[in-house]
Amino acid sequence: MSHLFPNYARDEIDLVDGSGSYVFDQNGEKYLDFMSGIAVSNLGHKNPKVMAAITQQAEKIWHSSNLYTSNLQEKVAEKLTMGKDYLAFFCNSGTEANEAAIKLARKATGRSKILSFEQSFHGRTYGALSATGQPALQAGFFPIVEGFEYLPYNQLEPLKQQLNEQVAAVMLEVIQGEGGIIPAEKEWLQAVAQLCKENGSLLIIDEIQTGMGRTGTFFAFEDYQIEPDIITIAKALANGIPVGAMLGKAALADAFGPGTHGTTFGGNNLAMNVADCVVSEINQPEFLASVAEKGSYLMRELSKLLDTSEKVLDVRGKGLMVGIKLDSPETLKQTVQELKKQNLLAIKAGKNVLRLLPPLTISQQELKDGIEIIQSVLNKNNG
Ligand SMILES: *Cc1c(COP(=O)(O)O)cnc(C)c1O
């Protein structure tokens, strides 16, 4: 009998070890990891550099306090802001990064309304949950935080109608992750950024799943030539050591003066030393180019399924964040199970999308192996 709340629909495998692009369950069964702990283990399992960063810091001090100066936080912030006029705030998770973003946007603008999008996902705490445009996730938890409205993604007219002087911020994912791997259209996102600017509303980009090199650029928004006011990251930031961050324009600094916001664990020494290593590894032109290249290959190969499998309705995404839209939730469930039987772990997104998030360090051969398994499973019992 379990002593845990049943709030997760858990598969029976227990992943007790990992190495590179592989994970091992309690029975020693080996799986090719095409989900990376939901876009967390971007540098793979037991990455030697990440392990060194953990042990190096573990031998010094893990946690001090935000009551003291942190050169480690300064170092990671400098790397994350990349010479642009942003400042960083560190926390422990994605939802907390979004809480900070929502609070900062309201305080800095003196406005209350936050516009976000249908089928978005921003987290489970009350602010982030209130920003999440999925009624099913809010059901039973009312009253949620006031002042949130959800608009159709990739549509401009409804946004134009809702943007007014009460809107503190517009918040969105560049590729909706949990919602079904739905990429923002370029013209739309650029128009959203422009409208926000004209209206004095802040643009919050949630890069928690898309960031950290996942799509082939360090942040997914870089491909859109926009400049967000606030960026949130977490998941892969320390390759599995819990950490989150909010980056915001330096002009917003006054709204987050001493005592306005904080966290005990946020940006602790252990998480920061690992994040420092992870950001340095990922934010290199050659590394990011390799992700883009592997992503193109993955997309090209999987797109063949559109011709060969009647179950496959769409293949979409960017870099190593790919969604395969299937013909029904049942097909999706069966496919995830069948892939597991073939020793490949992938997950769902939305109602009927198979989500693939392999480690960014995956080798060409491992990627090829994974593609073959996915193709064989989806081509089986066709028609
Ligand atoms: C996972 C995720 C979150 C929430 O992150 P947690 O660390 O689970 O709180 C928020 N936004 C997006 C886009 C995510 O993918």
Ligand as a Chemical Component Dictionary entry (heavy atoms), coordinates in Angstrom:
data_LIG
# 
_chem_comp.id                   LIG 
_chem_comp.type                 NON-POLYMER 
_chem_comp.pdbx_formal_charge   0 
_chem_comp.three_letter_code    LIG 
# 
loop_
_chem_comp_atom.comp_id 
_chem_comp_atom.atom_id 
_chem_comp_atom.alt_atom_id 
_chem_comp_atom.type_symbol 
_chem_comp_atom.charge 
_chem_comp_atom.model_Cartn_x 
_chem_comp_atom.model_Cartn_y 
_chem_comp_atom.model_Cartn_z 
_chem_comp_atom.pdbx_ordinal 
LIG C1 C1 C 0 7.049 22.652 -15.962 1  
LIG C2 C2 C 0 6.566 24.001 -16.323 2  
LIG C3 C3 C 0 6.214 24.934 -15.337 3  
LIG C4 C4 C 0 6.201 24.619 -13.861 4  
LIG O1 O1 O 0 7.454 24.251 -13.381 5  
LIG P1 P1 P 0 7.560 23.490 -11.964 6  
LIG O2 O2 O 0 9.035 23.425 -11.703 7  
LIG O3 O3 O 0 6.915 22.157 -12.136 8  
LIG O4 O4 O 0 6.840 24.327 -10.967 9  
LIG C5 C5 C 0 5.841 26.202 -15.756 10 
LIG N1 N1 N 0 5.800 26.523 -17.051 11 
LIG C6 C6 C 0 6.131 25.654 -18.024 12 
LIG C7 C7 C 0 6.095 26.078 -19.453 13 
LIG C8 C8 C 0 6.510 24.357 -17.696 14 
LIG O5 O5 O 0 6.802 23.489 -18.655 15 
# 
loop_
_chem_comp_bond.comp_id 
_chem_comp_bond.atom_id_1 
_chem_comp_bond.atom_id_2 
_chem_comp_bond.value_order 
_chem_comp_bond.pdbx_ordinal 
LIG C1 C2 SING 1  
LIG C2 C3 SING 2  
LIG C2 C8 DOUB 3  
LIG C3 C4 SING 4  
LIG C3 C5 DOUB 5  
LIG C4 O1 SING 6  
LIG O1 P1 SING 7  
LIG P1 O2 DOUB 8  
LIG P1 O3 SING 9  
LIG P1 O4 SING 10 
LIG C5 N1 SING 11 
LIG N1 C6 DOUB 12 
LIG C6 C7 SING 13 
LIG C6 C8 SING 14 
LIG C8 O5 SING 15 
# 
